[in-house]
Amino acid sequence: MIIGIDIRELQEGKFTGIGAFLLNFLDYAARSLPRDRFILYGDRNTQVPVHGPNIIYERSSAPGLFFDHYELARRLRRGRVDVFFSPYYKAPTRCPCPYVVTIHDLLFLELPESWWEAVLNRLRVPLIRRWAAGARRVITDSRHSCRDIREVLEIPISKISVIPLAVSPDFRPAAEDVQASARLRYGIPERFIFYVGSFKPNKNPGSLLQAYGSMPAELRAEYSLVFVGPRDGHFRRFCGRHAGLITELGNIHFLPAVPRDGLIGLYTCAALCVIPSLYEGFGLPALEAMACGAPVLASNRTSLPEVVGEAGVLSDPDPQVMARVMTELLRDPQRRRRMRSMGLERAKTFSCERFGREIYAVLEAAAGARA
């Protein structure tokens, strides 16, 4: 089977959930599917970290919209591709082969970031419905997203495949020297509360900051609060909005995107990893944290309960409620040790092998292939 995949998400220095989604499948494809051929379509800035005799990479300089609807269709036809796999909700307007799209979530509809995005959504929704209607299957990451897709986009549930994301085997408890090295490299104290994610409104980092500020002073003196996330416009607005509180508390650390080895070290030695999101299509940092042995406190909203299960603690993302739960957990090291053990077991159920097999089964069925 010849499978075409749009991999433009894999840009140098860019770390996203969609990128992790692609990498986990490509790793599986290169390792476990030697009889199939994978043609990867990228642009001038695409980074291809996965190689193998069954992997072919094609680079294009065509601009985005032209590539989406014309160049990609031409390349799929030329490559005699059996099925096209899009990690997004879009596909070429006249796709020459069966295709599978991915709708990770409907965040852009539920929480538009601006009036302009709300206006744009009026044009976007009919297009997404059209792409989904033409697809053989629609993949999504969680049961919560599946319900949203069915209700908002009116896509039959029989057409949707829920495939939870995987955690890379690289994410596992780091040795003590690796933990110490990570803390030293980034200037992080020994005891800290950890947040990994962007500063977009749906991630709700402001409520975590306020919750930390509402904790007892002696606990704030003992535990720092560490944010890891891109220093983009959302970060600058976050800092501007909360400048007074950040200055007042003082025990706050901000790190830009951290390489995987450093991130694993910090996850492992975190006293508590907090995911305060208002909306998630999945919640990959919660899974990464559990895989590294970090106790996880997550919001009880959207898909996060599916990811964390009973291995972590779920809380209303209100600052005062989170402050109370964080205080209880930080004062109960025995409970956090149990959470670490349960999280490690929970993370094992989100393996790359399971993820790869389930994605491949959808692609095989879409192509009309037989095992």
C-alpha positions as CSV (number, residue, x, y, z in Angstrom):
1,M,0.0,0.0,0.0
2,I,1.2,3.5,-0.8
3,I,0.3,6.1,1.8
4,G,0.7,9.8,1.3
5,I,1.0,12.0,4.4
6,D,1.1,15.8,4.8
7,I,4.0,16.4,7.3
8,R,4.3,20.2,7.0
9,E,3.6,20.5,10.8
10,L,7.1,19.2,11.4
11,Q,9.0,22.5,11.4
12,E,12.4,23.0,12.9
13,G,12.1,24.4,16.4
14,K,8.3,23.9,16.5
15,F,6.9,21.5,19.0
16,T,3.1,20.8,18.8
17,G,0.6,18.2,19.6
18,I,0.0,17.5,15.9
19,G,3.7,17.2,15.4
20,A,3.9,14.5,18.2
21,F,0.9,12.8,16.6
22,L,2.7,12.6,13.3
23,L,6.1,11.5,14.7
24,N,4.6,8.7,16.7
25,F,2.9,7.3,13.6
26,L,5.9,7.8,11.4
27,D,8.2,6.0,13.9
28,Y,5.8,3.1,13.9
29,A,5.6,3.1,10.1
30,A,9.3,3.1,9.6
31,R,9.8,0.3,12.1
32,S,6.8,-2.0,11.7
33,L,5.4,-1.5,8.2
34,P,8.3,-2.4,5.8
35,R,5.9,-3.7,3.0
36,D,4.2,-0.4,2.7
37,R,5.5,2.8,1.2
38,F,5.1,6.2,2.8
39,I,5.4,9.4,0.7
40,L,5.8,12.4,3.0
41,Y,4.9,15.8,1.6
42,G,6.6,18.9,3.1
43,D,7.7,22.4,2.4
44,R,11.1,24.2,2.5
45,N,11.1,24.4,6.3
46,T,9.9,20.8,7.0
47,Q,12.2,18.7,9.2
48,V,12.1,14.9,8.6
49,P,13.4,13.2,11.7
50,V,12.2,9.7,10.6
51,H,14.1,7.7,7.9
52,G,13.9,4.2,6.5
53,P,13.8,2.3,3.2
54,N,10.0,2.6,3.1
55,I,10.0,6.4,3.7
56,I,10.1,8.8,0.7
57,Y,10.2,12.6,1.2
58,E,9.0,15.1,-1.3
59,R,9.6,18.8,-0.7
60,S,7.6,21.6,-2.4
61,S,8.1,25.4,-2.6
62,A,4.4,26.0,-3.5
63,P,2.6,28.5,-1.2
64,G,0.1,27.1,1.3
65,L,-3.3,27.3,-0.3
66,F,-1.9,26.4,-3.8
67,F,-0.2,23.4,-2.2
68,D,-3.3,22.3,-0.3
69,H,-5.6,22.2,-3.2
70,Y,-3.6,21.7,-6.4
71,E,0.1,20.8,-5.8
72,L,-0.8,18.1,-3.3
73,A,-3.4,16.6,-5.6
74,R,-0.9,16.5,-8.4
75,R,1.7,14.7,-6.3
76,L,-0.8,12.2,-5.0
77,R,-1.9,11.4,-8.6
78,R,1.7,11.1,-9.8
79,G,2.7,8.9,-6.8
80,R,-0.3,6.6,-7.4
81,V,-1.1,6.9,-3.8
82,D,-3.7,4.4,-2.4
83,V,-4.8,6.6,0.5
84,F,-3.9,10.1,1.7
85,F,-3.6,10.8,5.5
86,S,-4.1,14.4,6.6
87,P,-3.2,15.3,10.2
88,Y,-5.6,18.2,9.8
89,Y,-9.2,18.6,8.9
90,K,-8.4,19.6,5.3
91,A,-7.7,17.7,2.1
92,P,-7.2,18.6,-1.5
93,T,-10.5,19.8,-3.1
94,R,-10.3,17.2,-5.8
95,C,-8.3,14.5,-4.1
96,P,-7.5,11.7,-6.6
97,C,-7.5,8.9,-4.0
98,P,-9.4,8.0,-0.8
99,Y,-8.4,10.1,2.1
100,V,-8.6,10.3,5.9
101,V,-8.7,13.6,7.8
102,T,-8.0,14.3,11.5
103,I,-10.1,16.7,13.6
104,H,-8.2,16.9,16.9
105,D,-10.7,19.2,18.5
106,L,-13.1,22.1,17.9
107,L,-11.3,24.6,20.1
108,F,-11.5,27.3,17.4
109,L,-15.3,27.1,17.5
110,E,-15.7,26.7,21.2
111,L,-13.3,29.4,22.3
112,P,-12.5,31.7,19.3
113,E,-9.5,34.0,20.2
114,S,-10.8,37.1,18.4
115,W,-13.9,38.5,16.7
116,W,-12.0,37.8,13.4
117,E,-11.7,34.1,14.1
118,A,-15.4,34.0,15.0
119,V,-16.2,35.5,11.6
120,L,-13.8,33.2,9.9
121,N,-15.5,30.2,11.5
122,R,-18.6,30.9,9.5
123,L,-16.6,30.2,6.4
124,R,-14.5,27.4,7.9
125,V,-17.3,25.2,9.2
126,P,-18.9,24.4,5.8
127,L,-15.5,23.6,4.4
128,I,-14.7,21.2,7.3
129,R,-18.1,19.5,6.8
130,R,-17.3,19.1,3.1
131,W,-13.9,17.7,3.7
132,A,-15.2,15.3,6.4
133,A,-18.1,14.3,4.1
134,G,-15.7,13.3,1.4
135,A,-13.3,11.5,3.7
136,R,-13.5,7.7,4.1
137,R,-12.9,8.2,7.9
138,V,-12.4,11.0,10.4
139,I,-9.9,10.4,13.2
140,T,-10.1,12.3,16.5
141,D,-8.2,12.0,19.8
142,S,-10.9,11.7,22.4
143,R,-14.5,10.7,23.1
144,H,-15.1,14.3,24.0
145,S,-13.9,15.6,20.6
146,C,-16.0,12.8,19.0
147,R,-19.1,14.1,20.6
148,D,-18.3,17.7,19.6
149,I,-17.7,16.6,16.0
150,R,-20.9,14.6,15.8
151,E,-23.1,17.4,17.3
152,V,-21.5,20.6,15.8
153,L,-20.3,19.3,12.4
154,E,-23.1,16.8,12.1
155,I,-20.8,14.0,11.0
156,P,-22.2,10.5,11.6
157,I,-20.5,8.7,14.6
158,S,-20.1,5.6,12.4
159,K,-17.6,7.6,10.3
160,I,-15.5,8.8,13.3
161,S,-12.6,6.7,14.7
162,V,-11.5,7.7,18.3
163,I,-7.7,7.0,18.6
164,P,-6.2,8.4,21.8
165,L,-2.7,9.9,21.3
166,A,0.4,8.0,22.3
167,V,3.3,9.0,24.5
168,S,6.8,8.4,23.1
169,P,8.9,5.7,24.8
170,D,11.4,8.5,25.4
171,F,9.2,9.8,28.2
172,R,10.1,7.7,31.2
173,P,11.4,8.5,34.7
174,A,14.8,10.1,34.4
175,A,17.8,9.1,36.5
176,E,18.7,11.4,39.5
177,D,21.7,12.8,37.8
178,V,19.6,13.7,34.7
179,Q,17.1,15.4,37.0
180,A,19.8,17.4,38.8
181,S,21.4,18.4,35.5
182,A,18.0,19.7,34.1
183,R,17.4,21.7,37.2
184,L,20.9,23.1,37.1
185,R,20.7,23.9,33.4
186,Y,17.5,25.9,33.7
187,G,18.1,27.4,37.2
188,I,15.1,25.6,38.8
189,P,15.0,24.9,42.6
190,E,14.7,21.4,43.9
191,R,10.9,21.6,44.7
192,F,8.5,23.0,42.2
193,I,5.1,22.9,40.7
194,F,5.2,22.4,36.9
195,Y,3.2,23.6,34.0
196,V,3.9,22.7,30.3
197,G,1.9,24.3,27.5
198,S,1.2,27.5,25.7
199,F,-0.3,30.7,27.2
200,K,-3.4,30.6,25.1
201,P,-6.7,31.4,26.9
202,N,-8.0,27.8,26.7
203,K,-4.9,26.6,28.6
204,N,-5.9,28.8,31.5
205,P,-2.4,29.5,32.9
206,G,-3.7,32.7,34.6
207,S,-5.9,30.6,36.9
208,L,-2.9,28.5,37.9
209,L,-0.9,31.6,38.7
210,Q,-3.8,32.9,40.8
211,A,-4.2,29.5,42.5
212,Y,-0.5,29.5,43.4
213,G,-0.8,33.0,44.8
214,S,-3.7,31.8,47.0
215,M,-1.7,29.0,48.5
216,P,-0.3,29.4,52.1
217,A,2.8,31.5,52.1
218,E,5.0,28.8,53.7
219,L,4.1,26.4,50.8
220,R,5.0,29.1,48.2
221,A,8.3,29.6,50.0
222,E,9.0,25.8,49.7
223,Y,7.7,25.3,46.2
224,S,8.3,27.4,43.1
225,L,6.0,27.6,40.1
226,V,7.6,26.8,36.8
227,F,6.0,27.6,33.4
228,V,7.4,26.0,30.2
229,G,5.9,27.5,27.0
230,P,6.6,29.5,23.8
231,R,7.4,33.2,24.3
232,D,5.0,34.4,21.7
233,G,2.2,37.0,21.7
234,H,0.1,35.0,24.1
235,F,3.0,34.8,26.5
236,R,3.6,38.6,26.3
237,R,-0.1,39.3,26.9
238,F,-0.1,36.9,29.9
239,C,2.9,38.6,31.5
240,G,1.3,42.0,30.9
241,R,-2.0,41.0,32.3
242,H,-0.5,39.4,35.4
243,A,2.7,41.6,35.9
244,G,1.7,42.8,39.3
245,L,1.0,39.3,40.7
246,I,4.2,37.8,39.1
247,T,6.3,40.6,40.7
248,E,4.6,40.2,44.1
249,L,5.0,36.4,44.2
250,G,8.6,36.4,43.0
251,N,9.0,32.7,43.0
252,I,7.9,32.2,39.4
253,H,10.1,30.8,36.6
254,F,9.4,31.1,32.9
255,L,11.2,28.8,30.5
256,P,10.9,28.8,26.7
257,A,10.4,25.6,24.8
258,V,12.6,23.0,26.4
259,P,14.3,20.2,24.5
260,R,12.9,16.7,25.1
261,D,15.7,15.5,27.4
262,G,15.5,18.5,29.6
263,L,11.7,18.3,29.7
264,I,11.8,14.7,30.8
265,G,14.2,15.5,33.6
266,L,12.0,18.3,34.8
267,Y,8.8,16.2,34.6
268,T,10.4,13.5,36.7
269,C,11.5,15.7,39.5
270,A,8.4,18.0,39.6
271,A,6.5,17.8,42.9
272,L,3.2,18.3,41.0
273,C,2.3,18.8,37.4
274,V,-0.8,20.9,36.9
275,I,-3.0,21.0,33.7
276,P,-5.6,23.8,34.4
277,S,-7.1,23.9,30.9
278,L,-10.6,25.0,30.1
279,Y,-10.6,23.1,26.8
280,E,-8.4,20.3,25.5
281,G,-8.8,18.0,22.5
282,F,-6.6,15.5,24.4
283,G,-4.1,16.9,26.8
284,L,-0.7,15.5,25.9
285,P,1.3,17.1,28.7
286,A,-0.8,15.2,31.3
287,L,0.2,11.9,29.6
288,E,3.9,12.9,29.3
289,A,4.0,13.8,32.9
290,M,2.5,10.5,34.1
291,A,4.9,8.6,31.8
292,C,7.8,10.4,33.6
293,G,6.4,9.6,37.1
294,A,5.0,13.1,37.9
295,P,1.9,13.3,40.0
296,V,-0.8,15.1,37.9
297,L,-3.5,17.5,38.9
298,A,-5.7,18.2,35.9
299,S,-8.8,20.2,35.2
300,N,-12.1,18.2,35.1
301,R,-13.0,19.8,31.8
302,T,-13.4,18.3,28.3
303,S,-11.0,15.4,27.5
304,L,-8.7,15.5,30.4
305,P,-10.6,13.0,32.6
306,E,-10.2,10.5,29.7
307,V,-6.5,10.9,29.8
308,V,-5.8,11.0,33.5
309,G,-8.4,8.5,34.6
310,E,-8.0,7.6,38.3
311,A,-4.2,7.9,38.2
312,G,-4.3,11.7,38.9
313,V,-6.5,14.2,40.7
314,L,-9.2,16.1,38.8
315,S,-10.3,19.6,39.9
316,D,-12.5,22.4,38.9
317,P,-10.1,24.9,37.2
318,D,-11.4,27.8,39.4
319,P,-8.3,29.4,41.1
320,Q,-9.6,29.0,44.7
321,V,-10.6,25.4,44.2
322,M,-7.2,24.6,42.6
323,A,-5.4,26.4,45.4
324,R,-7.1,24.1,48.0
325,V,-6.4,20.9,46.1
326,M,-2.7,21.9,45.4
327,T,-2.2,22.6,49.1
328,E,-3.7,19.3,50.1
329,L,-1.5,17.4,47.6
330,L,1.7,19.2,48.5
331,R,1.2,18.5,52.1
332,D,0.6,14.8,51.4
333,P,3.8,13.2,50.0
334,Q,2.5,9.7,50.5
335,R,-0.5,10.4,48.3
336,R,1.8,11.9,45.6
337,R,3.9,8.8,45.6
338,R,0.8,6.7,45.0
339,M,-0.1,9.0,42.2
340,R,3.3,8.6,40.6
341,S,3.0,4.8,40.6
342,M,-0.6,4.9,39.2
343,G,0.4,7.4,36.6
344,L,3.2,5.2,35.3
345,E,0.8,2.3,34.9
346,R,-1.8,4.5,33.3
347,A,0.7,5.9,30.7
348,K,1.6,2.3,29.6
349,T,-1.9,2.0,28.1
350,F,-1.1,4.9,25.6
351,S,1.7,3.1,23.8
352,C,3.0,4.0,20.3
353,E,2.4,0.4,19.2
354,R,-1.3,0.6,20.0
355,F,-1.5,4.1,18.4
356,G,0.3,3.0,15.2
357,R,-1.8,-0.1,14.8
358,E,-5.0,1.7,15.1
359,I,-4.1,4.5,12.7
360,Y,-2.8,1.9,10.2
361,A,-6.1,-0.1,10.4
362,V,-8.1,3.0,9.6
363,L,-5.8,3.8,6.6
364,E,-5.9,0.2,5.4
365,A,-9.7,0.2,5.5
366,A,-10.0,3.5,3.8
367,A,-7.8,2.3,0.9
368,G,-9.9,-0.8,0.6
369,A,-6.8,-2.9,1.2
370,R,-6.7,-6.4,2.7
371,A,-4.2,-7.5,5.3
